Amino acid sequence: MDFSSLYKELFKPVFAYILCRVGERPLAEDLAASAWRKAYEKWPLFDPNKGTFRQWIFTVARNEINMYYRLYYVRKFLSLTGFEENAPLGQAAWTEAEQDDTQALLSAMAVLTAREKDLIALKFYSGLNNREIAHQTGLSESNVGTVLHRSISKLRKEMNV
């Protein structure tokens, strides 16, 4: 089957799955568009010997949802400037506790080196994976992971989390 036929056949079930997981139509539309875009870009890599396209597209959709939530919570607790939009949809302002957390994080960020701050920004704000960060920075993929792990550990220690 070609990609457009699979899209026509599976768009509604994939969209329904995403909508069920996130509960908001506009967000589900964005995540579905992102999942199908990624699937289209990676279509030449799809291997039917490893599973059906249906399994594959639902895995892509699940990964998009997980990435959305992972980045939402990371941005909420690892704000780099203190001014990012952290409120969940439908909530207009930060709570006092969230503002305190943001200020504590900004203070804790002072213990990080410029390289550590850069890697955190690339990981959590640019949405790059460790391989892409390694390619961009010239570090090895394992070194990127190690530096990120140690940086987050420093932040947790500094914030007593």
Secondary structure by P-SEA (a helix, b strand, c coil): ccaaaaaaacaaaaaaaaaaacccaaaaaaaaaaaaaaaaaaccccccccccaaaaaaaaaaaaaaaaaaaaaaaacccccccccccccccccccaaaaaaaaaaaaaaccccaaaaaaaaaaccccccaaaaaaaccccaaaaaaaaaaaaaaaaaaacc
